[in-house]
């Protein structure tokens, strides 16, 4: 799976259903590229398109259970990789990481706000 596909699934997991144009903007790709990507993920049963109850003209891309499961599995694999690597650090290095956590959390929040763009 491409990084853009994985990032798109993660965005849908974090933010819920989105328009293709919104996903394209968030992921930094063109609308036609996102349309093609969504089609491939749809064929893999990772996402589905649904109508928007508030505007019948709009189609939203939604994460399926298979897509949500994929995102959870990738996140868990990342967690295990970090646990293993952190286990190889010295006590001082672990302490430095712990001290940096508030700044890292703030950076993640800023990045998330930037990637999500305007709310629907």
C-alpha positions in Angstrom: 0.0 0.0 0.0 1.3 3.5 -0.9 2.0 6.0 1.8 -0.8 8.2 0.4 -3.3 5.4 0.7 -2.2 4.7 4.3 -2.3 8.4 5.1 -5.8 8.7 3.6 -7.1 5.8 5.6 -5.6 7.3 8.8 -7.2 10.6 7.9 -10.6 9.0 7.5 -10.1 7.1 10.8 -9.3 10.4 12.6 -11.8 12.7 11.0 -14.6 10.5 9.7 -16.2 10.6 6.2 -14.8 13.2 3.9 -15.4 14.5 0.3 -12.8 13.5 -2.2 -11.8 17.1 -2.8 -11.2 17.5 1.0 -9.1 14.3 1.1 -7.1 15.5 -1.9 -6.3 18.8 -0.2 -5.4 17.2 3.1 -3.1 14.6 1.5 -1.6 17.1 -0.9 -2.6 15.4 -4.2 -4.8 16.4 -7.1 -8.5 15.6 -7.1 -8.2 13.2 -10.0 -5.4 11.4 -8.2 -7.5 11.0 -5.1 -10.4 9.8 -7.1 -8.2 7.1 -8.6 -6.8 6.2 -5.2 -10.3 6.0 -3.7 -11.4 3.7 -6.5 -8.5 1.3 -5.8 -9.2 1.4 -2.0 -12.9 0.8 -2.8 -12.0 -2.3 -4.9 -10.0 -3.5 -1.9 -13.0 -2.9 0.4 -11.1 -0.5 2.6 -13.4 2.5 1.8 -16.9 3.0 0.5 -18.8 6.0 -0.9 -22.0 7.1 0.7 -24.4 10.0 0.2 -24.3 12.9 2.6 -27.6 13.1 4.5 -27.3 16.9 4.8 -26.7 17.4 1.0 -27.9 14.8 -1.4 -25.5 16.1 -4.1 -22.4 15.2 -2.1 -20.7 11.8 -1.9 -18.5 11.1 1.1 -15.7 8.6 1.3 -16.1 6.4 4.4 -13.8 3.9 6.1 -15.1 0.3 6.1 -14.5 -2.1 8.9 -11.7 -3.7 6.9 -10.2 -0.2 6.4 -10.5 0.5 10.1 -8.9 -2.8 10.9 -6.0 -2.1 8.6 -5.4 1.3 10.3 -5.5 -0.4 13.8 -3.1 -3.1 12.7 -0.6 -0.6 11.2 -0.7 1.5 14.4 -0.2 -1.5 16.6 2.8 -2.6 14.5 4.3 0.9 14.9 3.7 0.8 18.7 5.5 -2.5 18.9 8.4 -1.3 16.8 8.8 1.8 19.1 8.6 -0.4 22.2 11.3 -2.6 21.0 13.6 0.3 20.0 13.0 2.2 23.3 13.9 -0.9 25.2 17.4 -0.6 23.7 17.9 3.0 25.0 19.9 3.9 28.1 18.0 5.3 31.1 19.3 8.8 30.3 18.0 8.5 26.8 14.6 7.3 28.0 14.5 10.3 30.4 15.3 12.7 27.6 12.4 11.2 25.6 10.0 11.6 28.5 11.1 15.2 29.0 10.4 15.9 25.3 6.9 14.4 25.3 5.0 17.6 25.9 6.7 19.3 23.0 6.2 16.3 20.8 2.5 16.1 21.7 2.1 19.8 20.8 3.9 19.2 17.4 1.5 16.3 16.7 -1.5 18.5 17.5 -0.2 21.3 15.2 0.4 18.8 12.4 -3.0 17.2 12.8 -4.7 20.6 12.6 -2.7 21.5 9.5 -3.5 18.2 7.7 -7.2 18.1 8.6 -7.8 21.6 7.2 -11.2 23.1 7.5 -13.9 21.0 9.3 -17.1 20.1 7.4 
